[in-house]
Amino acid sequence: MYTSTFIFDAKPFDDEFHRFNDEIAEHARAIPGFLGMGVHKEAKSVREKWIESYRVVIAEVLSTYGQAGLGLEHVPHAPSRG
């Protein structure tokens, strides 16, 4: 399993931002296996209206800890060694 984390310095959000954000969430939730938020191409094309600098971090999840059943259905397999 992989995660994508979007870190940014926000400018003031307006109604258009919230509309894009809601649309992104709706489309992302429809993806089989979806576990969190994603990025929409149209929203990304106008991101300078709401976002200063940003960074995207893509990471492979090797394990999870804590209470089961809190929205994370997939438990990744440990990587094989050797």
C-alpha positions as CSV (number, residue, x, y, z in Angstrom):
1,M,0.0,0.0,0.0
2,Y,1.2,3.5,-0.8
3,T,0.2,6.9,0.7
4,S,0.4,10.3,-0.9
5,T,0.6,13.3,1.5
6,F,0.1,16.9,0.3
7,I,1.7,19.5,2.5
8,F,1.2,23.2,1.7
9,D,1.1,26.8,2.9
10,A,-2.5,27.9,2.4
11,K,-3.8,31.2,1.2
12,P,-7.4,32.1,2.1
13,F,-9.9,29.6,0.8
14,D,-13.0,30.8,-1.1
15,D,-16.3,29.1,-2.3
16,E,-14.6,27.8,-5.4
17,F,-11.9,26.1,-3.4
18,H,-14.5,24.4,-1.2
19,R,-16.4,23.3,-4.4
20,F,-13.3,21.8,-5.8
21,N,-12.4,20.2,-2.5
22,D,-15.9,18.6,-2.3
23,E,-15.6,17.3,-5.9
24,I,-12.2,15.8,-5.2
25,A,-13.5,14.0,-2.2
26,E,-16.5,12.6,-4.0
27,H,-14.5,11.3,-6.9
28,A,-11.8,9.8,-4.7
29,R,-14.3,8.0,-2.4
30,A,-15.7,6.2,-5.6
31,I,-12.3,4.6,-6.3
32,P,-12.2,0.9,-5.1
33,G,-9.8,0.6,-2.2
34,F,-9.6,4.3,-1.6
35,L,-8.6,5.2,1.9
36,G,-8.0,9.0,1.9
37,M,-8.0,12.3,-0.1
38,G,-6.7,12.8,-3.7
39,V,-5.8,15.6,-6.2
40,H,-8.0,16.7,-9.0
41,K,-6.3,17.9,-12.3
42,E,-8.6,20.9,-12.7
43,A,-8.1,22.0,-9.1
44,K,-4.4,21.5,-9.4
45,S,-4.3,23.8,-12.5
46,V,-5.6,26.7,-10.4
47,R,-3.9,25.9,-7.1
48,E,-1.9,29.1,-7.0
49,K,-5.2,30.9,-6.0
50,W,-5.2,29.0,-2.7
51,I,-1.8,27.4,-2.2
52,E,1.7,29.0,-1.9
53,S,4.6,26.5,-1.8
54,Y,3.8,22.8,-1.5
55,R,5.3,19.4,-1.3
56,V,4.0,15.9,-2.1
57,V,5.3,12.9,-0.3
58,I,4.7,9.4,-1.7
59,A,5.5,6.6,0.8
60,E,5.1,2.8,1.0
61,V,3.3,1.6,4.1
62,L,5.2,-1.3,5.6
63,S,3.0,-1.8,8.7
64,T,0.3,-0.3,10.7
65,Y,-0.2,-0.2,14.5
66,G,-3.1,0.5,16.9
67,Q,-6.8,-0.1,17.0
68,A,-8.1,-2.2,14.1
69,G,-11.2,-1.0,12.2
70,L,-10.5,2.7,12.2
71,G,-11.0,3.1,8.5
72,L,-7.9,1.2,7.3
73,E,-9.1,-2.1,5.9
74,H,-5.9,-3.1,4.1
75,V,-3.0,-4.5,6.2
76,P,0.1,-4.7,4.1
77,H,2.3,-7.7,4.1
78,A,5.8,-7.4,5.6
79,P,8.5,-7.2,2.9
80,S,10.3,-10.5,2.3
81,R,13.9,-10.6,3.5
82,G,16.3,-12.7,1.3
